[in-house]
Amino acid sequence: PDGSASAQQTPENNNGYASLAPPGGGEYDWRNGMTSSSLFKLFPYNPLSHVASIKVPVSLVAAGDDTICRERYARSASEQIEGSELVVIPNVGHFGIWYGEPLEQVLDIQLNFLRRNL
């Protein structure tokens, strides 16, 4: 929520996570917040610095309107992983791929990738 120390800052992302999380935070009492000391671990986190070392087939699926993990990062990862496959689902945000037609698309992409590579 605006003005809070929440992990999901935008209404879209806050609502998206809330739609997936169990009521009341579930078994682990998750809530949309983080400690200030968590930022010291978050800022240096850069998974793209490791993707070039991946030497196995990789399927990347990006949500075209994702505001948390932007499409450009998925494209960068795909460019660094030899033989990777990237599919962008347009007009869908970070949490939008978990429902309806976008979810069906993602599952088809993943199943086809696994059939070809296992």
C-alpha positions in Angstrom: 0.0 0.0 0.0 1.1 3.6 -0.7 3.3 5.0 2.0 4.1 1.7 3.6 7.2 -0.5 3.7 5.6 -3.0 1.5 7.3 -5.5 -0.9 4.7 -5.0 -3.6 4.4 -1.2 -4.1 1.9 -0.8 -6.9 -1.8 -1.5 -6.5 -1.5 -4.0 -9.4 1.2 -5.9 -7.7 -0.2 -5.7 -4.2 -3.6 -6.9 -5.5 -2.0 -9.6 -7.7 0.0 -11.1 -4.8 -3.0 -10.8 -2.5 -5.0 -12.9 -5.0 -2.5 -15.7 -4.8 -1.7 -15.5 -1.0 -3.8 -17.4 1.5 -6.0 -15.2 3.7 -4.2 -13.8 6.7 -0.8 -14.8 5.3 -1.4 -18.5 5.6 0.9 -21.0 7.4 3.9 -18.7 7.2 2.0 -15.5 8.1 3.3 -13.8 5.0 2.5 -10.1 4.8 3.3 -7.5 2.3 6.2 -5.9 4.1 10.0 -6.0 4.5 12.6 -4.9 7.0 14.9 -2.1 6.1 17.9 -4.5 6.6 16.5 -6.6 3.8 17.4 -3.8 1.4 21.1 -4.4 2.0 20.6 -7.9 0.6 18.3 -6.9 -2.2 20.3 -4.1 -3.8 23.3 -6.2 -4.7 21.2 -9.1 -6.0 21.7 -9.4 -9.7 20.7 -12.8 -11.2 21.7 -11.6 -14.7 25.3 -11.7 -13.6 25.1 -15.5 -13.5 23.0 -16.5 -16.5 25.8 -16.7 -19.0 27.1 -19.8 -17.1 23.9 -21.7 -17.8 24.6 -24.5 -20.3 21.3 -26.4 -20.4 18.1 -25.7 -22.4 16.1 -22.9 -20.9 12.6 -21.6 -21.5 11.9 -18.1 -20.4 8.4 -16.7 -20.3 8.0 -13.0 -19.7 4.8 -11.0 -19.0 4.9 -8.1 -21.4 3.5 -5.6 -18.9 5.4 -6.9 -15.9 6.5 -4.0 -13.6 8.5 -6.3 -11.2 10.6 -8.4 -13.6 10.6 -6.3 -16.8 10.6 -7.9 -20.2 14.0 -6.3 -21.0 15.6 -8.4 -18.2 14.2 -11.6 -19.7 15.5 -10.5 -23.1 18.9 -9.9 -21.6 18.9 -13.3 -20.0 17.8 -15.0 -23.2 20.6 -13.2 -25.2 23.2 -14.5 -22.7 22.0 -18.1 -22.5 23.0 -19.9 -25.7 20.0 -21.8 -27.2 17.5 -20.3 -24.8 13.9 -19.7 -25.9 12.0 -16.6 -24.9 8.3 -16.0 -25.3 6.6 -12.8 -24.2 3.0 -12.9 -23.3 1.7 -9.4 -24.3 -0.7 -7.2 -22.3 -0.2 -9.2 -19.1 1.4 -8.0 -15.8 3.6 -10.0 -13.3 0.7 -11.8 -11.6 -1.6 -11.9 -14.7 0.1 -15.1 -16.0 -1.4 -17.1 -13.1 -5.0 -17.0 -14.4 -7.2 -17.7 -17.5 -5.8 -17.6 -21.0 -2.3 -16.3 -20.1 -1.9 -19.3 -17.8 -3.0 -21.7 -20.5 -0.4 -20.1 -22.8 2.4 -20.4 -20.3 1.5 -24.1 -19.6 1.5 -24.8 -23.3 4.9 -23.1 -23.8 6.4 -25.0 -20.8 4.9 -28.4 -21.8 6.1 -28.1 -25.4 9.6 -27.0 -24.2 9.8 -30.1 -21.9 8.6 -32.4 -24.6 11.3 -31.2 -26.9 14.1 -31.2 -24.3 13.5 -34.2 -22.1 
